[in-house]
Amino acid sequence: MALEYPYFLVNYKTATETVGEDGVAFTRTIDRVARETETRFAVAPQPTDIRLVASTTDLPIVAQFATRREDAALGTPTLEAVAAAGADAVFVNHPQNEATFADVPRLLERCSELGLESIVCVNSREQTRAALTYDPDCLLFERPADIASEAGLIRTHPERIASFVETVEAAAPATRTFVGGGVRTADDVERAFDCGVDATGAASAALEADDREAWLRSIANAVPGALE
């Protein structure tokens, strides 16, 4: 299914406890919480598990990384492959797997051809303005230093997130906004949406939670816009 806003994304990264059937079990927990709380969640499983996860849930699936077939090396996930496996969207230029900005327009063009929504990652005002010229579906603002941290911008400088949202709204009202990096609690999620973003998400906090289901339910309470 296509991404619908607002939503909260759970990224599985490369954790061993989200591989194969363990990832499926985690997905089923997220799916159950989403249905019971009427909250929009999305998931980003490891690339090799996209088809497996897609076969067990109707939650939107975001590919962690992919490139065009003609640019791929042996073993690199392609946009064509992740789309065929069931992905609905893909991260482009993620801080932990960056592309050159010269490649972004071609990646977005292929995403459009395949029906994949593009989530382009930026870490500064300059990158934001540059990325907007390529007409992405969504911009994710995330600084590498904030990933898995206890002091991301959403806590230390929320005004920068609000400024990011204002910049996108002024230049490209149709482009959605997403903030990541350092989002760990329901309070962080509330702060993010108070800044005006359309989506937010986490990886480390979800995977490190002692009781993942309880953590997910706390997050659900902070995501606006219950499903109808």
N, C-alpha and C positions, 0 to 999 in steps of 0.2 A: 504494500500500500504506500501511497505517497506520504511525505511528511506533512503533518498538520500542526499548526501552531496554536498556542504555546506547547512546548514539550520539554521533557528532561531526557537527556541521552546518557546511557550507561555504556562506557567504553571498556571492553574486556582487555585491551592492550595485548601483552604477550604473556599474561599470567598462566602458570601451569594449571591452576584450578579452574580455568575457563576453557580448557581444551576438550573437544569431543563431547562425550556424554555429560561431563561436569558442566560444560558450557550450556548444554541443553537444559540441565536441571536449573541452573541459574536463570536462564531465559524464562523457564516456566514460572519461577518465582516472581520475576518482574512482570510477566504477563498476568499472573493472578492478581498482583497488587494493582496493576493498571486497571483491570476490569472491576475489581471490588471497590476501588476508590474513585473510579471514573476519571482517571488522570491519563494524560498522554505521555507515554514513554517511548523511547526508541533505543535500539541497541547497536553496538558496533563490535561484532564478534571478530575473532581472528579470521583472516582471509580464507584459510582452508576449511573453516567451519560455516561459511555463509550459507551454503546449500543445506547443510544439516539443520541449522537454526531456522532457516526460512521454511523448512518442511514441518516445523513444530510450532510456529507462532505466526500471528498476523501483525505483530509489532513491526513498525518500519525498521529497516536494516540499513545502516550506513557502513560502507566499506572503509576500512582504516586507511587504505592506500591502494592505488592502481594507476597504471599508465596506459598510453595508447599501445596497441599491439605492435605497431611498427617501431616503437621506441623501447620495447621491453627486452631485457636480457633473459637468459634461461632462468626459469623459476620465479620471475617477477609477475605478480598478478596483473592482468590486463583489465581495462575498463570493460571490454567485451565479455571477459570471463566472469567478472563479478556481477555484471548485469544479468547474464544468463543464469547465474547461481541464485539470484533472487534479491540482490541489493537494490535499494531504492535511491540511494544517494552515495556520495563518495567525498572524503576529505581530499582537498587539493592543497599542497604546500603546508602540510602540518609541521609544526615546529620540530617534531621528532622524526620527520621524513620529508625534508624540504625539497621542493622543485625549484628550478630557476624561474624567475618571473617571466622570462622570455617564453617558457613552455606553457604558462598558464592559459593563454588564449586558445591554443590548440587542444589542450585538455578539456576546456569548457565547451569547445565546439563538438568534440566527440561525445562528451556527456550529454549534450543536447540531442545529438543524433540517436543515442541509445536510450533516451528517456531517463537518464540518471540526474538527480538534482545535485548541483555542485555546492559544496561548502568550502569556500576558499579561506584559508587561515592567514591572518595578518597580525603583526605585533607592534605597529606604530601608525601614526596619522599619515605618514608618507606612503606606507604600504597600503593603507586603507584607500587612499585617493587613487593610487595606481591600480589596485584591484577593481575598483568600481568602474573603470573604463572598459573592463572586459565583460561587464553585465553578468556577474555571478548570481545564482539563486539566493545564496546566503553568504555572509561574511562572519567568520569566527575570529574574535579578538582574543588572542592568547599569547602571553609572553613565555618563552622557554623557562625563565627563572621561576615562574609561578606554578609550573606543573608539579603536582604532588607536594606543594608547599603549604605551610600554615599561615602564610601572609601574602596571599595573592592580592591583586589590585582590587578585587571586589570587597576586600576588607580594609585595605590601606588607602586606596584612592578611588572610591566609587565614582567620583566626579569625572575621572578619565573614561570610565565606561559610558557614563551619560553623554560625554562629549563625542565618543565614538558613535553612539546611536544617533545623535543629532547630525553628525557629518553624513552618515549613510542616508538618513531620512531626507536631508536637504538635496543630496546629489542623485540619489536613486531610490525613490520611495518604494519601489516594488521589491527591492532587495531586503531580505530578512537579516536580522542580527542575532548573534550567538556569542556568549562569553564563556570562556573556560579558564582553567588554571587556578588552583587553590580553592575550588568550590568543594566544601566538605560537609556542611550542615544545612539544615532547613533554613536557618537564619541567613546563610550565604545565598541560598536560592531566592529567598524573599528580597534580599538586597539586589540581586541581579535583575529580577523582574521589576523592582522599583526603579531601576535605572533605565527601563524601557526596552530591554532586549526581548526578543521573541522566543529565545531558547537558551538553555544552559545545560550543563552536564558535569559528570565526574567519572573518574576511573579509580584512583587509589582509595578514595574514601569508601566507595562501594565495596571494593575487594577486601579492604582491611577491617570492615565492620564486624564486630563480634556476632551480631545478629543482623544478617543482611536484610531479612524481610522487615524487621522493625525499622531499620534505617531507611529502607525504601518507602515505608508507610509514612515516616516523618517527612521525607522529601515530597511525597504526594500531597501532603497537606499544605505545602508551600508553593505548589505550581498552580497558577491561576487558570480558570476556564475549565470547569468540569465538562466531561463529554455529555452530549445530549442524546 
